[in-house]
Structure formats: C-alpha cells, structure tokens
Amino acid sequence: MVPVRGRNRMGRHHGSDLSEVGTALLMIRQRTRPDPYMVKGVNTQIRARIRLAVAAYTYEFLNQSVMSDAEFDALSRTVDLSYNTGHEVLDRFFREEFHPDTGQWIHKHPELEKVQRVAKKVLAKN
C-alpha cells in the first residue's frame, strides 16, 4: 500500500491509503449499476407489488375495487418473482404465495396492517 500525501486546507500534511480510495470507488460503481426496474427514481417492481396488494385487499376484505380485473391481471403479469426488492420477508412472500390469477394470496400477507392503511388512504382519495 502506497500512502498518498497532501495538504489539507490549513496547510497540514495528511495521508490516505490508495487501497481505501480504490475500495470506495468500487463500492460506488457497484451501487450505481443500472437497475432495470428503476424508472425516474421509482422501482416499478415495488410499486406494482404495492398496487396489487392494495387492489387484492380492497377486493377481498372490503368488497370494493380500485382497479378493473383486466388491470389487475395485466399488472400481475409484470411481477418478476426473481427480482429482489431488498425486503427479504416480502420477497419470500411473493415468491412463495403470490399467484397472478387471483387475489387470495392477500390473506397471508405478512404486513397486512400496512396494506390496510394504504388501502384506506387510496379509497379516501377516490
């Protein structure tokens, strides 16, 4: 490791390690890889899963619709179960319980209370 020497704003010498700089740059590069599901700062996979959960909840529990059956079916087909959103519990739930042709899976949702809160907000806006 070769130390890099320089002066700070007060004229004092300081040192840093080139390997630390290289590691930091590598970490930045890894985090900035393009995510195919990021569109204008929104993760389309997370958004689709939330919208489907809300639609399934309102239909199954409240007997109301926030989207048509055709919209639900089309949105369900966009869910990529191999994609990890970073929420381990929900990723596993969608892989194991989600079925695109029905909303019955909502009864087993691990964060049903959160889905309920969002659903009530959505219904209040409509």
Biotite code that builds the C-alpha atoms (Angstrom):
import biotite.structure as struc

atoms = struc.array([
    struc.Atom([0.000, 0.000, 0.000], chain_id="A", res_id=1, res_name="MET", atom_name="CA", element="C"),
    struc.Atom([1.378, 3.351, -1.039], chain_id="A", res_id=2, res_name="VAL", atom_name="CA", element="C"),
    struc.Atom([0.312, 6.268, 1.119], chain_id="A", res_id=3, res_name="PRO", atom_name="CA", element="C"),
    struc.Atom([-0.714, 9.432, -0.680], chain_id="A", res_id=4, res_name="VAL", atom_name="CA", element="C"),
    struc.Atom([0.373, 12.616, 0.994], chain_id="A", res_id=5, res_name="ARG", atom_name="CA", element="C"),
    struc.Atom([-1.095, 16.059, 0.586], chain_id="A", res_id=6, res_name="GLY", atom_name="CA", element="C"),
    struc.Atom([-2.074, 19.161, 2.481], chain_id="A", res_id=7, res_name="ARG", atom_name="CA", element="C"),
    struc.Atom([-5.407, 19.972, 3.990], chain_id="A", res_id=8, res_name="ASN", atom_name="CA", element="C"),
    struc.Atom([-6.937, 23.466, 3.973], chain_id="A", res_id=9, res_name="ARG", atom_name="CA", element="C"),
    struc.Atom([-4.841, 24.531, 6.948], chain_id="A", res_id=10, res_name="MET", atom_name="CA", element="C"),
    struc.Atom([-1.603, 23.531, 5.222], chain_id="A", res_id=11, res_name="GLY", atom_name="CA", element="C"),
    struc.Atom([-1.011, 20.484, 7.371], chain_id="A", res_id=12, res_name="ARG", atom_name="CA", element="C"),
    struc.Atom([0.001, 17.197, 5.826], chain_id="A", res_id=13, res_name="HIS", atom_name="CA", element="C"),
    struc.Atom([-2.428, 14.315, 5.845], chain_id="A", res_id=14, res_name="HIS", atom_name="CA", element="C"),
    struc.Atom([-2.216, 10.833, 4.426], chain_id="A", res_id=15, res_name="GLY", atom_name="CA", element="C"),
    struc.Atom([-4.679, 8.388, 2.966], chain_id="A", res_id=16, res_name="SER", atom_name="CA", element="C"),
    struc.Atom([-4.353, 4.885, 1.702], chain_id="A", res_id=17, res_name="ASP", atom_name="CA", element="C"),
    struc.Atom([-4.830, 4.277, -2.040], chain_id="A", res_id=18, res_name="LEU", atom_name="CA", element="C"),
    struc.Atom([-6.445, 0.914, -1.364], chain_id="A", res_id=19, res_name="SER", atom_name="CA", element="C"),
    struc.Atom([-9.147, 2.622, 0.705], chain_id="A", res_id=20, res_name="GLU", atom_name="CA", element="C"),
    struc.Atom([-9.828, 5.032, -2.145], chain_id="A", res_id=21, res_name="VAL", atom_name="CA", element="C"),
    struc.Atom([-9.997, 2.160, -4.633], chain_id="A", res_id=22, res_name="GLY", atom_name="CA", element="C"),
    struc.Atom([-12.368, 0.238, -2.390], chain_id="A", res_id=23, res_name="THR", atom_name="CA", element="C"),
    struc.Atom([-14.627, 3.276, -2.015], chain_id="A", res_id=24, res_name="ALA", atom_name="CA", element="C"),
    struc.Atom([-14.715, 3.814, -5.798], chain_id="A", res_id=25, res_name="LEU", atom_name="CA", element="C"),
    struc.Atom([-15.543, 0.146, -6.357], chain_id="A", res_id=26, res_name="LEU", atom_name="CA", element="C"),
    struc.Atom([-18.417, 0.371, -3.862], chain_id="A", res_id=27, res_name="MET", atom_name="CA", element="C"),
    struc.Atom([-19.781, 3.455, -5.606], chain_id="A", res_id=28, res_name="ILE", atom_name="CA", element="C"),
    struc.Atom([-19.610, 1.740, -9.001], chain_id="A", res_id=29, res_name="ARG", atom_name="CA", element="C"),
    struc.Atom([-21.416, -1.334, -7.674], chain_id="A", res_id=30, res_name="GLN", atom_name="CA", element="C"),
    struc.Atom([-24.229, 0.778, -6.250], chain_id="A", res_id=31, res_name="ARG", atom_name="CA", element="C"),
    struc.Atom([-24.671, 2.744, -9.448], chain_id="A", res_id=32, res_name="THR", atom_name="CA", element="C"),
    struc.Atom([-25.274, -0.204, -11.739], chain_id="A", res_id=33, res_name="ARG", atom_name="CA", element="C"),
    struc.Atom([-28.459, 0.474, -13.638], chain_id="A", res_id=34, res_name="PRO", atom_name="CA", element="C"),
    struc.Atom([-31.477, -1.283, -12.160], chain_id="A", res_id=35, res_name="ASP", atom_name="CA", element="C"),
    struc.Atom([-33.837, -2.323, -14.969], chain_id="A", res_id=36, res_name="PRO", atom_name="CA", element="C"),
    struc.Atom([-36.845, -1.696, -12.730], chain_id="A", res_id=37, res_name="TYR", atom_name="CA", element="C"),
    struc.Atom([-35.910, 1.869, -11.743], chain_id="A", res_id=38, res_name="MET", atom_name="CA", element="C"),
    struc.Atom([-37.830, 4.423, -13.789], chain_id="A", res_id=39, res_name="VAL", atom_name="CA", element="C"),
    struc.Atom([-37.477, 8.091, -12.861], chain_id="A", res_id=40, res_name="LYS", atom_name="CA", element="C"),
    struc.Atom([-36.470, 7.188, -9.311], chain_id="A", res_id=41, res_name="GLY", atom_name="CA", element="C"),
    struc.Atom([-39.347, 4.742, -8.789], chain_id="A", res_id=42, res_name="VAL", atom_name="CA", element="C"),
    struc.Atom([-38.873, 0.990, -8.536], chain_id="A", res_id=43, res_name="ASN", atom_name="CA", element="C"),
    struc.Atom([-41.606, -0.384, -10.775], chain_id="A", res_id=44, res_name="THR", atom_name="CA", element="C"),
    struc.Atom([-41.489, -3.838, -9.152], chain_id="A", res_id=45, res_name="GLN", atom_name="CA", element="C"),
    struc.Atom([-42.088, -2.463, -5.665], chain_id="A", res_id=46, res_name="ILE", atom_name="CA", element="C"),
    struc.Atom([-44.804, -0.145, -6.963], chain_id="A", res_id=47, res_name="ARG", atom_name="CA", element="C"),
    struc.Atom([-46.564, -2.993, -8.798], chain_id="A", res_id=48, res_name="ALA", atom_name="CA", element="C"),
    struc.Atom([-46.479, -5.224, -5.722], chain_id="A", res_id=49, res_name="ARG", atom_name="CA", element="C"),
    struc.Atom([-47.927, -2.465, -3.544], chain_id="A", res_id=50, res_name="ILE", atom_name="CA", element="C"),
    struc.Atom([-50.658, -1.657, -6.056], chain_id="A", res_id=51, res_name="ARG", atom_name="CA", element="C"),
    struc.Atom([-51.566, -5.351, -6.376], chain_id="A", res_id=52, res_name="LEU", atom_name="CA", element="C"),
    struc.Atom([-51.647, -5.810, -2.606], chain_id="A", res_id=53, res_name="ALA", atom_name="CA", element="C"),
    struc.Atom([-53.945, -2.798, -2.203], chain_id="A", res_id=54, res_name="VAL", atom_name="CA", element="C"),
    struc.Atom([-56.218, -3.978, -5.023], chain_id="A", res_id=55, res_name="ALA", atom_name="CA", element="C"),
    struc.Atom([-56.380, -7.503, -3.625], chain_id="A", res_id=56, res_name="ALA", atom_name="CA", element="C"),
    struc.Atom([-57.054, -6.186, -0.119], chain_id="A", res_id=57, res_name="TYR", atom_name="CA", element="C"),
    struc.Atom([-59.883, -3.864, -1.135], chain_id="A", res_id=58, res_name="THR", atom_name="CA", element="C"),
    struc.Atom([-61.483, -6.604, -3.231], chain_id="A", res_id=59, res_name="TYR", atom_name="CA", element="C"),
    struc.Atom([-61.072, -9.475, -0.762], chain_id="A", res_id=60, res_name="GLU", atom_name="CA", element="C"),
    struc.Atom([-61.712, -7.665, 2.534], chain_id="A", res_id=61, res_name="PHE", atom_name="CA", element="C"),
    struc.Atom([-63.796, -4.604, 1.651], chain_id="A", res_id=62, res_name="LEU", atom_name="CA", element="C"),
    struc.Atom([-65.683, -5.912, -1.393], chain_id="A", res_id=63, res_name="ASN", atom_name="CA", element="C"),
    struc.Atom([-64.606, -2.846, -3.398], chain_id="A", res_id=64, res_name="GLN", atom_name="CA", element="C"),
    struc.Atom([-62.456, -2.427, -6.500], chain_id="A", res_id=65, res_name="SER", atom_name="CA", element="C"),
    struc.Atom([-59.699, 0.095, -7.041], chain_id="A", res_id=66, res_name="VAL", atom_name="CA", element="C"),
    struc.Atom([-58.851, -1.331, -10.473], chain_id="A", res_id=67, res_name="MET", atom_name="CA", element="C"),
    struc.Atom([-60.576, -3.500, -13.046], chain_id="A", res_id=68, res_name="SER", atom_name="CA", element="C"),
    struc.Atom([-59.953, -7.233, -13.318], chain_id="A", res_id=69, res_name="ASP", atom_name="CA", element="C"),
    struc.Atom([-58.157, -6.627, -16.609], chain_id="A", res_id=70, res_name="ALA", atom_name="CA", element="C"),
    struc.Atom([-55.843, -4.044, -14.985], chain_id="A", res_id=71, res_name="GLU", atom_name="CA", element="C"),
    struc.Atom([-55.154, -6.424, -12.092], chain_id="A", res_id=72, res_name="PHE", atom_name="CA", element="C"),
    struc.Atom([-54.358, -9.286, -14.474], chain_id="A", res_id=73, res_name="ASP", atom_name="CA", element="C"),
    struc.Atom([-52.088, -7.130, -16.641], chain_id="A", res_id=74, res_name="ALA", atom_name="CA", element="C"),
    struc.Atom([-50.223, -5.720, -13.627], chain_id="A", res_id=75, res_name="LEU", atom_name="CA", element="C"),
    struc.Atom([-49.896, -9.210, -12.105], chain_id="A", res_id=76, res_name="SER", atom_name="CA", element="C"),
    struc.Atom([-48.127, -10.417, -15.231], chain_id="A", res_id=77, res_name="ARG", atom_name="CA", element="C"),
    struc.Atom([-45.447, -7.710, -14.797], chain_id="A", res_id=78, res_name="THR", atom_name="CA", element="C"),
    struc.Atom([-44.301, -9.029, -11.411], chain_id="A", res_id=79, res_name="VAL", atom_name="CA", element="C"),
    struc.Atom([-40.836, -10.559, -11.662], chain_id="A", res_id=80, res_name="ASP", atom_name="CA", element="C"),
    struc.Atom([-40.610, -13.031, -8.787], chain_id="A", res_id=81, res_name="LEU", atom_name="CA", element="C"),
    struc.Atom([-36.868, -13.497, -9.332], chain_id="A", res_id=82, res_name="SER", atom_name="CA", element="C"),
    struc.Atom([-36.254, -9.804, -8.574], chain_id="A", res_id=83, res_name="TYR", atom_name="CA", element="C"),
    struc.Atom([-35.178, -8.992, -5.017], chain_id="A", res_id=84, res_name="ASN", atom_name="CA", element="C"),
    struc.Atom([-36.546, -5.660, -3.837], chain_id="A", res_id=85, res_name="THR", atom_name="CA", element="C"),
    struc.Atom([-34.380, -5.615, -0.729], chain_id="A", res_id=86, res_name="GLY", atom_name="CA", element="C"),
    struc.Atom([-37.258, -6.541, 1.614], chain_id="A", res_id=87, res_name="HIS", atom_name="CA", element="C"),
    struc.Atom([-36.422, -10.149, 2.382], chain_id="A", res_id=88, res_name="GLU", atom_name="CA", element="C"),
    struc.Atom([-39.736, -11.033, 4.049], chain_id="A", res_id=89, res_name="VAL", atom_name="CA", element="C"),
    struc.Atom([-41.901, -9.630, 1.256], chain_id="A", res_id=90, res_name="LEU", atom_name="CA", element="C"),
    struc.Atom([-39.655, -11.013, -1.481], chain_id="A", res_id=91, res_name="ASP", atom_name="CA", element="C"),
    struc.Atom([-40.036, -14.501, 0.024], chain_id="A", res_id=92, res_name="ARG", atom_name="CA", element="C"),
    struc.Atom([-43.782, -13.998, 0.461], chain_id="A", res_id=93, res_name="PHE", atom_name="CA", element="C"),
    struc.Atom([-44.252, -13.030, -3.190], chain_id="A", res_id=94, res_name="PHE", atom_name="CA", element="C"),
    struc.Atom([-42.109, -15.940, -4.393], chain_id="A", res_id=95, res_name="ARG", atom_name="CA", element="C"),
    struc.Atom([-43.999, -18.481, -2.266], chain_id="A", res_id=96, res_name="GLU", atom_name="CA", element="C"),
    struc.Atom([-47.580, -17.163, -2.068], chain_id="A", res_id=97, res_name="GLU", atom_name="CA", element="C"),
    struc.Atom([-48.270, -14.781, -4.947], chain_id="A", res_id=98, res_name="PHE", atom_name="CA", element="C"),
    struc.Atom([-50.439, -16.098, -7.772], chain_id="A", res_id=99, res_name="HIS", atom_name="CA", element="C"),
    struc.Atom([-51.117, -13.707, -10.672], chain_id="A", res_id=100, res_name="PRO", atom_name="CA", element="C"),
    struc.Atom([-54.551, -15.123, -11.439], chain_id="A", res_id=101, res_name="ASP", atom_name="CA", element="C"),
    struc.Atom([-56.117, -14.485, -8.018], chain_id="A", res_id=102, res_name="THR", atom_name="CA", element="C"),
    struc.Atom([-56.002, -12.127, -5.059], chain_id="A", res_id=103, res_name="GLY", atom_name="CA", element="C"),
    struc.Atom([-56.439, -14.853, -2.431], chain_id="A", res_id=104, res_name="GLN", atom_name="CA", element="C"),
    struc.Atom([-52.752, -14.579, -1.503], chain_id="A", res_id=105, res_name="TRP", atom_name="CA", element="C"),
    struc.Atom([-53.501, -11.281, 0.267], chain_id="A", res_id=106, res_name="ILE", atom_name="CA", element="C"),
    struc.Atom([-54.926, -13.226, 3.244], chain_id="A", res_id=107, res_name="HIS", atom_name="CA", element="C"),
    struc.Atom([-51.381, -14.463, 4.031], chain_id="A", res_id=108, res_name="LYS", atom_name="CA", element="C"),
    struc.Atom([-49.625, -11.104, 3.509], chain_id="A", res_id=109, res_name="HIS", atom_name="CA", element="C"),
    struc.Atom([-47.034, -10.590, 6.282], chain_id="A", res_id=110, res_name="PRO", atom_name="CA", element="C"),
    struc.Atom([-47.714, -6.823, 6.507], chain_id="A", res_id=111, res_name="GLU", atom_name="CA", element="C"),
    struc.Atom([-51.484, -6.839, 6.206], chain_id="A", res_id=112, res_name="LEU", atom_name="CA", element="C"),
    struc.Atom([-51.893, -3.905, 8.604], chain_id="A", res_id=113, res_name="GLU", atom_name="CA", element="C"),
    struc.Atom([-49.726, -1.704, 6.373], chain_id="A", res_id=114, res_name="LYS", atom_name="CA", element="C"),
    struc.Atom([-51.658, -2.783, 3.283], chain_id="A", res_id=115, res_name="VAL", atom_name="CA", element="C"),
    struc.Atom([-54.886, -1.935, 5.118], chain_id="A", res_id=116, res_name="GLN", atom_name="CA", element="C"),
    struc.Atom([-53.644, 1.596, 5.954], chain_id="A", res_id=117, res_name="ARG", atom_name="CA", element="C"),
    struc.Atom([-52.611, 2.274, 2.354], chain_id="A", res_id=118, res_name="VAL", atom_name="CA", element="C"),
    struc.Atom([-55.883, 0.840, 1.037], chain_id="A", res_id=119, res_name="ALA", atom_name="CA", element="C"),
    struc.Atom([-57.916, 3.142, 3.270], chain_id="A", res_id=120, res_name="LYS", atom_name="CA", element="C"),
    struc.Atom([-55.924, 6.144, 2.042], chain_id="A", res_id=121, res_name="LYS", atom_name="CA", element="C"),
    struc.Atom([-56.472, 5.105, -1.579], chain_id="A", res_id=122, res_name="VAL", atom_name="CA", element="C"),
    struc.Atom([-60.204, 4.668, -1.029], chain_id="A", res_id=123, res_name="LEU", atom_name="CA", element="C"),
    struc.Atom([-60.448, 8.048, 0.724], chain_id="A", res_id=124, res_name="ALA", atom_name="CA", element="C"),
    struc.Atom([-58.989, 9.723, -2.384], chain_id="A", res_id=125, res_name="LYS", atom_name="CA", element="C"),
    struc.Atom([-61.486, 8.022, -4.730], chain_id="A", res_id=126, res_name="ASN", atom_name="CA", element="C"),
])
